[in-house]
Amino acid sequence: MNYFLWFIFIFFLLAYGFRLFLRYAMPWLLGRFMKKQQEKFNQAYNQQQGFGQGKKEGEVEINVPPEKEQKKDEGFGEYVEFEEDVEDES
């Protein structure tokens, strides 16, 4: 009978502790998690938008892609320039 009373006492003690954990610790943990996720999102967004790179307002940056080298196919054949004759229909 003595073990049964200890079991009930420990069960209620754990249930009450779990209830307190859900009431106080869980909202704090979730709030902390949400703040960290929000900071990560804001940092990624600002990095994507170009904020924090030291650019002044109104400054324009133009990115020009490098020119591609044309391939020469030596064994393909020779180039023949084509000219179309245009006749006046009047």
MOPAC internal coordinates of N, CA, C and O (Angstrom, degrees):
PM7 1SCF
backbone

  N    0.0000 0     0.00 0     0.00 0    0    0    0
  C    1.4485 1     0.00 0     0.00 0    1    0    0
  C    1.5358 1   110.38 1     0.00 0    2    1    0
  O    1.2310 1   121.28 1   146.03 1    3    2    1
  N    1.3258 1   115.16 1   -33.97 1    3    2    1
  C    1.4438 1   120.10 1  -178.81 1    5    3    2
  C    1.5317 1   110.92 1   -64.62 1    6    5    3
  O    1.2310 1   119.44 1   139.61 1    7    6    5
  N    1.3477 1   118.67 1   -40.39 1    7    6    5
  C    1.4640 1   122.67 1   179.15 1    9    7    6
  C    1.5217 1   111.15 1   -67.38 1   10    9    7
  O    1.2310 1   120.83 1   144.77 1   11   10    9
  N    1.3100 1   116.02 1   -35.23 1   11   10    9
  C    1.4641 1   120.25 1   179.08 1   13   11   10
  C    1.5301 1   110.37 1   -64.31 1   14   13   11
  O    1.2310 1   119.59 1   137.72 1   15   14   13
  N    1.3289 1   118.39 1   -42.28 1   15   14   13
  C    1.4637 1   121.47 1   178.58 1   17   15   14
  C    1.5341 1   111.13 1   -66.10 1   18   17   15
  O    1.2310 1   120.37 1   140.98 1   19   18   17
  N    1.3431 1   116.90 1   -39.02 1   19   18   17
  C    1.4562 1   120.23 1   176.09 1   21   19   18
  C    1.5321 1   110.64 1   -64.09 1   22   21   19
  O    1.2310 1   120.52 1   139.77 1   23   22   21
  N    1.3045 1   116.60 1   -40.23 1   23   22   21
  C    1.4761 1   120.63 1   178.55 1   25   23   22
  C    1.5214 1   110.04 1   -61.89 1   26   25   23
  O    1.2310 1   119.53 1   133.74 1   27   26   25
  N    1.3285 1   118.50 1   -46.26 1   27   26   25
  C    1.4605 1   121.78 1   179.72 1   29   27   26
  C    1.5293 1   109.91 1   -64.12 1   30   29   27
  O    1.2310 1   119.94 1   137.07 1   31   30   29
  N    1.3295 1   117.72 1   -42.93 1   31   30   29
  C    1.4685 1   121.54 1   179.60 1   33   31   30
  C    1.5293 1   111.01 1   -61.33 1   34   33   31
  O    1.2310 1   120.21 1   134.11 1   35   34   33
  N    1.3217 1   117.20 1   -45.89 1   35   34   33
  C    1.4672 1   121.10 1  -179.80 1   37   35   34
  C    1.5276 1   110.56 1   -67.93 1   38   37   35
  O    1.2310 1   120.11 1   142.19 1   39   38   37
  N    1.3111 1   117.39 1   -37.81 1   39   38   37
  C    1.4661 1   121.37 1   178.23 1   41   39   38
  C    1.5234 1   110.32 1   -61.23 1   42   41   39
  O    1.2310 1   120.11 1   131.78 1   43   42   41
  N    1.3385 1   117.39 1   -48.22 1   43   42   41
  C    1.4638 1   120.43 1   179.60 1   45   43   42
  C    1.5323 1   111.39 1   -67.29 1   46   45   43
  O    1.2310 1   120.15 1   144.01 1   47   46   45
  N    1.3123 1   117.31 1   -35.99 1   47   46   45
  C    1.4550 1   121.07 1   177.53 1   49   47   46
  C    1.5257 1   110.85 1   -63.72 1   50   49   47
  O    1.2310 1   120.16 1   135.44 1   51   50   49
  N    1.3440 1   117.29 1   -44.56 1   51   50   49
  C    1.4689 1   120.89 1   177.43 1   53   51   50
  C    1.5250 1   111.76 1   -66.81 1   54   53   51
  O    1.2310 1   120.27 1   140.58 1   55   54   53
  N    1.3341 1   117.10 1   -39.42 1   55   54   53
  C    1.4631 1   120.36 1   178.67 1   57   55   54
  C    1.5220 1   110.33 1   -63.29 1   58   57   55
  O    1.2310 1   120.34 1   137.47 1   59   58   57
  N    1.3358 1   116.95 1   -42.53 1   59   58   57
  C    1.4631 1   120.68 1   178.57 1   61   59   58
  C    1.5317 1   110.50 1   -66.45 1   62   61   59
  O    1.2310 1   120.00 1   139.26 1   63   62   61
  N    1.3230 1   117.60 1   -40.74 1   63   62   61
  C    1.4664 1   121.24 1   177.82 1   65   63   62
  C    1.5232 1   111.21 1   -63.71 1   66   65   63
  O    1.2310 1   120.51 1   139.44 1   67   66   65
  N    1.3321 1   116.64 1   -40.56 1   67   66   65
  C    1.4640 1   120.59 1   178.19 1   69   67   66
  C    1.5241 1   110.42 1   -64.72 1   70   69   67
  O    1.2310 1   120.87 1   141.30 1   71   70   69
  N    1.3408 1   115.94 1   -38.70 1   71   70   69
  C    1.4520 1   120.96 1   178.53 1   73   71   70
  C    1.5329 1   110.28 1   -63.89 1   74   73   71
  O    1.2310 1   120.16 1   136.55 1   75   74   73
  N    1.3239 1   117.29 1   -43.45 1   75   74   73
  C    1.4597 1   120.56 1   177.85 1   77   75   74
  C    1.5307 1   111.34 1   -65.07 1   78   77   75
  O    1.2310 1   120.69 1   141.98 1   79   78   77
  N    1.3312 1   116.29 1   -38.02 1   79   78   77
  C    1.4649 1   120.55 1   177.45 1   81   79   78
  C    1.5283 1   110.02 1   -61.15 1   82   81   79
  O    1.2310 1   120.11 1   132.97 1   83   82   81
  N    1.3277 1   117.40 1   -47.03 1   83   82   81
  C    1.4576 1   120.48 1  -179.65 1   85   83   82
  C    1.5298 1   111.63 1   -65.57 1   86   85   83
  O    1.2310 1   120.72 1   147.78 1   87   86   85
  N    1.3171 1   116.22 1   -32.22 1   87   86   85
  C    1.4616 1   119.56 1  -176.09 1   89   87   86
  C    1.5280 1   112.58 1   -78.79 1   90   89   87
  O    1.2310 1   119.46 1   142.38 1   91   90   89
  N    1.3409 1   118.64 1   -37.62 1   91   90   89
  C    1.4605 1   120.70 1  -173.20 1   93   91   90
  C    1.5300 1   113.94 1  -113.24 1   94   93   91
  O    1.2310 1   120.28 1   132.79 1   95   94   93
  N    1.2867 1   117.07 1   -47.21 1   95   94   93
  C    1.4636 1   119.41 1  -173.84 1   97   95   94
  C    1.5274 1   112.32 1   -77.06 1   98   97   95
  O    1.2310 1   120.22 1   141.64 1   99   98   97
  N    1.3190 1   117.18 1   -38.36 1   99   98   97
  C    1.4616 1   119.88 1  -176.61 1  101   99   98
  C    1.5354 1   112.05 1   -64.07 1  102  101   99
  O    1.2310 1   118.52 1   133.14 1  103  102  101
  N    1.3370 1   120.43 1   -46.86 1  103  102  101
  C    1.4735 1   118.76 1   176.76 1  105  103  102
  C    1.5279 1   112.77 1   -61.04 1  106  105  103
  O    1.2310 1   120.13 1   143.36 1  107  106  105
  N    1.3275 1   117.35 1   -36.64 1  107  106  105
  C    1.4593 1   120.21 1   178.17 1  109  107  106
  C    1.5228 1   110.16 1   -64.66 1  110  109  107
  O    1.2310 1   120.37 1   135.32 1  111  110  109
  N    1.3433 1   116.90 1   -44.68 1  111  110  109
  C    1.4644 1   120.26 1   179.60 1  113  111  110
  C    1.5290 1   111.48 1   -64.62 1  114  113  111
  O    1.2310 1   120.38 1   137.48 1  115  114  113
  N    1.3251 1   116.89 1   -42.52 1  115  114  113
  C    1.4659 1   119.79 1   179.08 1  117  115  114
  C    1.5278 1   111.16 1   -65.77 1  118  117  115
  O    1.2310 1   120.12 1   140.41 1  119  118  117
  N    1.3241 1   117.37 1   -39.59 1  119  118  117
  C    1.4629 1   120.44 1   178.19 1  121  119  118
  C    1.5161 1   111.59 1   -63.75 1  122  121  119
  O    1.2310 1   120.86 1   138.67 1  123  122  121
  N    1.3129 1   115.97 1   -41.33 1  123  122  121
  C    1.4696 1   120.44 1   177.89 1  125  123  122
  C    1.5221 1   110.93 1   -64.10 1  126  125  123
  O    1.2310 1   120.57 1   137.46 1  127  126  125
  N    1.3285 1   116.51 1   -42.54 1  127  126  125
  C    1.4661 1   121.20 1   178.32 1  129  127  126
  C    1.5283 1   110.45 1   -62.58 1  130  129  127
  O    1.2310 1   120.36 1   135.96 1  131  130  129
  N    1.3319 1   116.91 1   -44.04 1  131  130  129
  C    1.4696 1   120.51 1  -179.07 1  133  131  130
  C    1.5307 1   111.25 1   -64.34 1  134  133  131
  O    1.2310 1   119.74 1   140.72 1  135  134  133
  N    1.3350 1   118.10 1   -39.28 1  135  134  133
  C    1.4616 1   120.60 1   178.64 1  137  135  134
  C    1.5263 1   111.08 1   -64.07 1  138  137  135
  O    1.2310 1   120.44 1   139.16 1  139  138  137
  N    1.3368 1   116.76 1   -40.84 1  139  138  137
  C    1.4696 1   119.70 1   178.95 1  141  139  138
  C    1.5251 1   111.06 1   -64.71 1  142  141  139
  O    1.2310 1   120.60 1   137.36 1  143  142  141
  N    1.3288 1   116.45 1   -42.64 1  143  142  141
  C    1.4595 1   119.84 1   179.50 1  145  143  142
  C    1.5233 1   111.10 1   -65.24 1  146  145  143
  O    1.2310 1   120.42 1   141.48 1  147  146  145
  N    1.3312 1   116.79 1   -38.52 1  147  146  145
  C    1.4555 1   120.73 1   178.76 1  149  147  146
  C    1.5318 1   110.62 1   -65.48 1  150  149  147
  O    1.2310 1   119.94 1   139.25 1  151  150  149
  N    1.3212 1   117.71 1   -40.75 1  151  150  149
  C    1.4618 1   120.81 1   177.13 1  153  151  150
  C    1.5264 1   111.35 1   -63.46 1  154  153  151
  O    1.2310 1   120.31 1   138.83 1  155  154  153
  N    1.3374 1   117.01 1   -41.17 1  155  154  153
  C    1.4725 1   120.25 1   177.25 1  157  155  154
  C    1.5180 1   110.77 1   -61.56 1  158  157  155
  O    1.2310 1   120.78 1   135.18 1  159  158  157
  N    1.3438 1   116.12 1   -44.82 1  159  158  157
  C    1.4640 1   120.46 1  -178.76 1  161  159  158
  C    1.5252 1   110.43 1   -63.30 1  162  161  159
  O    1.2310 1   120.45 1   133.65 1  163  162  161
  N    1.3352 1   116.75 1   -46.35 1  163  162  161
  C    1.4631 1   120.06 1  -179.66 1  165  163  162
  C    1.5273 1   111.20 1   -62.56 1  166  165  163
  O    1.2310 1   120.25 1   140.03 1  167  166  165
  N    1.3081 1   117.12 1   -39.97 1  167  166  165
  C    1.4647 1   120.60 1   179.29 1  169  167  166
  C    1.5264 1   110.19 1   -64.46 1  170  169  167
  O    1.2310 1   119.97 1   135.50 1  171  170  169
  N    1.3229 1   117.67 1   -44.50 1  171  170  169
  C    1.4655 1   120.71 1   179.42 1  173  171  170
  C    1.5257 1   110.95 1   -65.67 1  174  173  171
  O    1.2310 1   120.38 1   140.23 1  175  174  173
  N    1.3309 1   116.89 1   -39.77 1  175  174  173
  C    1.4685 1   120.62 1  -179.79 1  177  175  174
  C    1.5249 1   110.62 1   -65.30 1  178  177  175
  O    1.2310 1   120.67 1   134.21 1  179  178  177
  N    1.3298 1   116.33 1   -45.79 1  179  178  177
  C    1.4657 1   119.93 1  -179.83 1  181  179  178
  C    1.5168 1   111.26 1   -64.58 1  182  181  179
  O    1.2310 1   120.23 1   143.48 1  183  182  181
  N    1.3148 1   117.16 1   -36.52 1  183  182  181
  C    1.4582 1   120.81 1   178.67 1  185  183  182
  C    1.5234 1   110.34 1   -67.42 1  186  185  183
  O    1.2310 1   120.72 1   141.48 1  187  186  185
  N    1.3314 1   116.23 1   -38.52 1  187  186  185
  C    1.4619 1   120.19 1  -179.43 1  189  187  186
  C    1.5246 1   110.85 1   -69.74 1  190  189  187
  O    1.2310 1   120.30 1   142.57 1  191  190  189
  N    1.3199 1   117.03 1   -37.43 1  191  190  189
  C    1.4607 1   121.03 1  -177.83 1  193  191  190
  C    1.5232 1   112.71 1   -79.54 1  194  193  191
  O    1.2310 1   120.01 1   169.00 1  195  194  193
  N    1.3095 1   117.59 1   -11.00 1  195  194  193
  C    1.4510 1   120.58 1   177.08 1  197  195  194
  C    1.5114 1   113.22 1    92.75 1  198  197  195
  O    1.2310 1   119.89 1  -171.16 1  199  198  197
  N    1.3258 1   117.81 1     8.84 1  199  198  197
  C    1.4610 1   119.88 1   176.84 1  201  199  198
  C    1.5136 1   108.61 1   -72.80 1  202  201  199
  O    1.2310 1   121.30 1   -31.26 1  203  202  201
  N    1.2953 1   115.12 1   148.74 1  203  202  201
  C    1.4499 1   119.42 1   176.16 1  205  203  202
  C    1.5173 1   113.95 1    80.59 1  206  205  203
  O    1.2310 1   119.57 1  -169.91 1  207  206  205
  N    1.3185 1   118.43 1    10.09 1  207  206  205
  C    1.4565 1   120.51 1   178.14 1  209  207  206
  C    1.5220 1   111.49 1   -97.50 1  210  209  207
  O    1.2310 1   120.59 1  -174.41 1  211  210  209
  N    1.3114 1   116.48 1     5.59 1  211  210  209
  C    1.4527 1   119.86 1   176.94 1  213  211  210
  C    1.5107 1   113.68 1    83.24 1  214  213  211
  O    1.2310 1   118.80 1  -164.96 1  215  214  213
  N    1.3093 1   119.89 1    15.04 1  215  214  213
  C    1.4497 1   121.89 1   178.08 1  217  215  214
  C    1.5209 1   109.00 1   -81.56 1  218  217  215
  O    1.2310 1   121.31 1   -37.26 1  219  218  217
  N    1.3135 1   115.11 1   142.74 1  219  218  217
  C    1.4536 1   120.47 1   176.78 1  221  219  218
  C    1.5186 1   109.05 1   -85.44 1  222  221  219
  O    1.2310 1   121.03 1   -23.81 1  223  222  221
  N    1.3141 1   115.63 1   156.19 1  223  222  221
  C    1.4539 1   119.71 1   179.26 1  225  223  222
  C    1.5190 1   109.68 1   -66.44 1  226  225  223
  O    1.2310 1   120.28 1   -47.63 1  227  226  225
  N    1.3101 1   117.07 1   132.37 1  227  226  225
  C    1.4452 1   122.48 1  -179.85 1  229  227  226
  C    1.5165 1   113.84 1    89.88 1  230  229  227
  O    1.2310 1   119.72 1   173.60 1  231  230  229
  N    1.3142 1   118.14 1    -6.40 1  231  230  229
  C    1.4548 1   121.65 1   179.36 1  233  231  230
  C    1.5279 1   108.97 1   -76.54 1  234  233  231
  O    1.2310 1   121.08 1   -46.47 1  235  234  233
  N    1.3206 1   115.54 1   133.53 1  235  234  233
  C    1.4617 1   120.99 1  -177.11 1  237  235  234
  C    1.5212 1   109.23 1  -111.10 1  238  237  235
  O    1.2310 1   121.17 1   -44.42 1  239  238  237
  N    1.3106 1   115.37 1   135.58 1  239  238  237
  C    1.4555 1   120.67 1   177.70 1  241  239  238
  C    1.5247 1   108.19 1  -119.48 1  242  241  239
  O    1.2310 1   120.92 1   -51.36 1  243  242  241
  N    1.3146 1   115.85 1   128.64 1  243  242  241
  C    1.4636 1   120.96 1  -179.41 1  245  243  242
  C    1.5183 1   108.11 1  -112.83 1  246  245  243
  O    1.2310 1   120.92 1   -58.31 1  247  246  245
  N    1.3051 1   115.85 1   121.69 1  247  246  245
  C    1.4649 1   121.39 1   177.71 1  249  247  246
  C    1.5183 1   108.84 1  -101.08 1  250  249  247
  O    1.2310 1   120.78 1   -63.03 1  251  250  249
  N    1.3184 1   116.12 1   116.97 1  251  250  249
  C    1.4558 1   121.56 1  -179.83 1  253  251  250
  C    1.5278 1   107.72 1  -103.93 1  254  253  251
  O    1.2310 1   120.67 1   -56.69 1  255  254  253
  N    1.3318 1   116.32 1   123.31 1  255  254  253
  C    1.4653 1   117.69 1   178.46 1  257  255  254
  C    1.5221 1   110.69 1   -69.52 1  258  257  255
  O    1.2310 1   119.84 1   -32.16 1  259  258  257
  N    1.3103 1   117.92 1   147.84 1  259  258  257
  C    1.4699 1   120.12 1   179.37 1  261  259  258
  C    1.5310 1   110.28 1   -66.53 1  262  261  259
  O    1.2310 1   121.94 1   -32.67 1  263  262  261
  N    1.3381 1   113.89 1   147.33 1  263  262  261
  C    1.4645 1   118.38 1   179.83 1  265  263  262
  C    1.5239 1   110.03 1   -71.40 1  266  265  263
  O    1.2310 1   121.50 1   -41.89 1  267  266  265
  N    1.3129 1   114.73 1   138.11 1  267  266  265
  C    1.4603 1   119.73 1  -179.96 1  269  267  266
  C    1.5322 1   109.17 1   -85.85 1  270  269  267
  O    1.2310 1   121.31 1   -39.19 1  271  270  269
  N    1.2813 1   115.10 1   140.81 1  271  270  269
  C    1.4628 1   119.72 1   177.11 1  273  271  270
  C    1.5243 1   108.77 1   -79.83 1  274  273  271
  O    1.2310 1   121.35 1   -44.82 1  275  274  273
  N    1.3205 1   115.02 1   135.18 1  275  274  273
  C    1.4508 1   118.85 1   178.98 1  277  275  274
  C    1.5258 1   108.82 1   -78.95 1  278  277  275
  O    1.2310 1   121.53 1   -43.07 1  279  278  277
  N    1.2954 1   114.68 1   136.93 1  279  278  277
  C    1.4680 1   120.12 1   179.13 1  281  279  278
  C    1.5301 1   109.18 1   -79.07 1  282  281  279
  O    1.2310 1   121.40 1   -39.65 1  283  282  281
  N    1.2852 1   114.93 1   140.35 1  283  282  281
  C    1.4610 1   119.65 1   174.69 1  285  283  282
  C    1.5160 1   107.49 1  -109.03 1  286  285  283
  O    1.2310 1   121.60 1   -62.07 1  287  286  285
  N    1.2994 1   114.54 1   117.93 1  287  286  285
  C    1.4573 1   119.56 1   177.05 1  289  287  286
  C    1.5234 1   107.60 1   -94.20 1  290  289  287
  O    1.2310 1   120.98 1   -80.93 1  291  290  289
  N    1.3050 1   115.74 1    99.07 1  291  290  289
  C    1.4636 1   121.32 1  -176.04 1  293  291  290
  C    1.5313 1   111.79 1   -62.94 1  294  293  291
  O    1.2310 1   119.86 1   141.18 1  295  294  293
  N    1.2798 1   117.86 1   -38.82 1  295  294  293
  C    1.4535 1   119.42 1  -175.43 1  297  295  294
  C    1.5142 1   113.71 1   -93.82 1  298  297  295
  O    1.2310 1   119.88 1  -170.13 1  299  298  297
  N    1.3242 1   117.84 1     9.87 1  299  298  297
  C    1.4632 1   119.80 1  -174.51 1  301  299  298
  C    1.5142 1   112.44 1   -80.87 1  302  301  299
  O    1.2310 1   119.75 1   140.77 1  303  302  301
  N    1.2805 1   118.08 1   -39.23 1  303  302  301
  C    1.4588 1   121.40 1  -177.50 1  305  303  302
  C    1.5132 1   108.93 1   148.29 1  306  305  303
  O    1.2310 1   120.63 1     8.71 1  307  306  305
  N    1.3295 1   116.40 1  -171.29 1  307  306  305
  C    1.4506 1   118.09 1  -179.84 1  309  307  306
  C    1.5222 1   109.61 1  -110.43 1  310  309  307
  O    1.2310 1   121.50 1   -23.93 1  311  310  309
  N    1.3280 1   114.73 1   156.07 1  311  310  309
  C    1.4494 1   121.30 1  -177.62 1  313  311  310
  C    1.5188 1   109.17 1   -87.85 1  314  313  311
  O    1.2310 1   120.66 1   -49.59 1  315  314  313
  N    1.3259 1   116.35 1   130.41 1  315  314  313
  C    1.4593 1   121.66 1   177.52 1  317  315  314
  C    1.5126 1   107.44 1  -119.67 1  318  317  315
  O    1.2310 1   120.64 1   -57.90 1  319  318  317
  N    1.3248 1   116.38 1   122.10 1  319  318  317
  C    1.4563 1   120.52 1   180.00 1  321  319  318
  C    1.5200 1   108.49 1   -77.40 1  322  321  319
  O    1.2310 1   120.97 1   -47.34 1  323  322  321
  N    1.3078 1   115.76 1   132.66 1  323  322  321
  C    1.4538 1   121.07 1  -177.15 1  325  323  322
  C    1.5100 1   109.19 1  -106.66 1  326  325  323
  O    1.2310 1   120.29 1   -51.16 1  327  326  325
  N    1.3295 1   117.05 1   128.84 1  327  326  325
  C    1.4449 1   122.06 1   175.72 1  329  327  326
  C    1.5086 1   108.00 1  -119.87 1  330  329  327
  O    1.2310 1   121.45 1   -47.42 1  331  330  329
  N    1.3221 1   114.83 1   132.58 1  331  330  329
  C    1.4594 1   119.57 1  -179.26 1  333  331  330
  C    1.5251 1   108.30 1   -98.32 1  334  333  331
  O    1.2310 1   120.76 1   -48.44 1  335  334  333
  N    1.3332 1   116.16 1   131.56 1  335  334  333
  C    1.4650 1   120.58 1   177.62 1  337  335  334
  C    1.5258 1   108.99 1   -81.49 1  338  337  335
  O    1.2310 1   121.14 1   -54.57 1  339  338  337
  N    1.3211 1   115.43 1   125.43 1  339  338  337
  C    1.4619 1   120.27 1   179.33 1  341  339  338
  C    1.5298 1   106.61 1  -108.08 1  342  341  339
  O    1.2310 1   121.56 1   -57.15 1  343  342  341
  N    1.3014 1   114.62 1   122.85 1  343  342  341
  C    1.4719 1   120.15 1  -179.53 1  345  343  342
  C    1.5069 1   108.86 1  -106.87 1  346  345  343
  O    1.2310 1   121.00 1   -37.08 1  347  346  345
  N    1.3324 1   115.69 1   142.92 1  347  346  345
  C    1.4639 1   120.25 1   176.93 1  349  347  346
  C    1.5204 1   108.03 1   -78.36 1  350  349  347
  O    1.2310 1   120.53 1   -46.77 1  351  350  349
  N    1.3191 1   116.59 1   133.23 1  351  350  349
  C    1.4626 1   120.04 1  -178.51 1  353  351  350
  C    1.5236 1   111.27 1   -92.97 1  354  353  351
  O    1.2310 1   118.69 1  -174.19 1  355  354  353
  N    1.2813 1   120.11 1     5.81 1  355  354  353
  C    1.4560 1   121.48 1  -177.99 1  357  355  354
  C    1.4941 1   113.12 1   -87.60 1  358  357  355
  O    1.2310 1   120.10 1   180.00 1  359  358  357

